[in-house]
Amino acid sequence: MHNHGFGACDCPTETSPEKLRVLAIALVMVAGFSALELRIGHHSHSLSLVADAGHMIADVFSIAMSLLAAWIARWPTSTHAPFGYRRVEILAALVNGIGLLLIAGWIGQEAIIQLQTPPNEILTKPMALTALAGLGIHSINAILLHRHTDDDLNLRGAFLHTVADALSCLGVLFVAAAVYWFGWHWTDGWVSIAIALLILTGAIPLIRQSLNILLEQTPSNISLQTIEQHLLTFKDITQVERLRIWTIAPGQVHLTANLTVNTASTGRRDALLNRLQTSLFQKFEITEATLQMTSAPSVALSTLPNTKIRELIQTDSDVGDTHKGSPYEITGLDGVVSAETESHASRFLER
């Protein structure tokens, strides 16, 4: 008997309008400021400012991609897409993570070149004013995006881009102060390297989590052994096989398993299924469970009348000469059936 749990999943399968609005606001603010910052960075001869502007331009494409993915994720499920389109957001998060790696590599390369040939002049005043304005914009975007980052890799990717931009602005402010007060032009290159390393620390976990979901690996916070032992604590379950757990999207975890149970009663199975679904959701946040229940051979045999068992065994004995004429003792329904009798009837039940 095949039982499908939680047919109407309570998981967040729909992208909220607020999420789309937040991404749209962030896109407009970053796009408008990035062009201004790039122009001022070239004028002030500041690699830190140019690096931050280049990162922001990349953010424009990243946030636009996140916005598109969030819109596609709202498409309803269908026969061709029974799980919906939330995986598109995971793809966007993966691309964002790879984009962060490329940006970090570019910033690090430019910083090494500048350390070898530092600039003779850096205009600190326009550099500092631009960095202050950028810090304000990035802080607003970070606050708007942070609310949804715990359970949304797509928004987490956009959020990490914004945080990296804010860190870049802080680095630019530090360089402007160091150059203005002490004439330390070399700080521009070293701060850029530090920014690149900080970007890497956010990009690598994002890529790893995205790949884990796309490859349908078991979630890192769930142990298959723990789930199996939990299922076996239910008295009607005797064996757990083919246990699989994977994530469709953050907050949407699925489980499938084959269970051997010692009851053939439909009512008891339905009650067991309900208890299993509720327990898996409450203890492990598994939002949907598909469980196939199979009765043990002795349980399936006990549901047949004794006269039917005799008929099946006699039929099987007539076909095969090995057991022809062998006596079989059949007890009552609540009694114990011999192993040889159970073997013959079990083969019939499997037909």
PENOR-V972067 format. One record per pair of residues at least 24 apart in sequence whose C-alpha atoms are under 8 Angstrom apart, sorted by the first residue. I is the first residue (numbers start at 1). J is the second residue. Records with the same first field share a line. If there is no record, write none. Layout:
BEGIN
I=J  J
END
This chain:
BEGIN
1=292  293  294
2=291  292  293
3=273  290  291  292  293
4=289  290  291  292
5=273  274  277  288  289  290  291
6=277  287  288  289
7=288
9=287  288
10=287
11=251  252  287
12=251  252
13=73  74  84  86  252
14=73  74
15=70  71  73  74
19=70  148
20=67  70  71
22=144  145
23=63  64  66  67  145
24=64  67
25=141
26=63  141
27=60  63  64
29=137
30=56  57  59  60  137  138
31=56  57  60
33=134
37=130
40=126  127  130
41=127
44=122  123  124  126  127
45=119  121  122  123
46=122  123  127  188
47=110  111  114  188  189  192
48=168  171  172  175  188  189  191  192
49=127  131  168  169  172
51=107  192
52=165  168  169
55=103  165
56=165
58=99  103
59=158  161  162
62=96  99  158
63=158
65=92
66=92  93  154  155  158
69=154
70=154
83=248
86=248  249
87=214  248  249
89=153  154
90=153  154  210  213  214  249
91=210  214
92=154
93=153  154  155  156  157  206  207  210
94=206  207  210  211
96=157  158
97=157  203  204  206  207
98=203  207
100=161  199  200  203
101=199  200  203  204
103=196
104=195  196  197  199  200
105=196
107=192  193  196
108=192  193  196
110=189
111=188  189  190  192  193
112=189  193
114=189
115=186  189  190
118=185  186  189
119=185
120=185
122=179  185
124=176  177  179  180
125=176
127=172  173  176
128=172  173  176
131=169  170  172  173
132=169  173
134=166  169
135=165  166  169  170
138=162  163  165  166
139=163  166
151=250  251
152=249  250
153=206  210  250
156=206
157=206
160=199  202  203
164=195  198  199
167=195
168=192  195
171=195
213=246  247  248  249
216=246  247  248
217=245  246  247
218=244  245  246  247
219=245  246  247
222=284
231=276
236=261  262  263  272
237=261  262
238=262
251=285  287
252=286  287  288
253=285  286  287  288
254=286  287  288  289  290
255=286  288  289  290
256=289  290  291  292
257=290  291  292
258=291  292  293  294
259=291  292  293  294
260=293  294  295  296
261=293  294  295  296
262=295  296  299
263=295  299
264=295  299  300  303
297=342  346
298=337  342
300=346  349
301=342  345  346
302=333  334
303=333
305=333
306=330  331  332  333
309=345
312=344  345  348
313=341  344  345
316=344
END
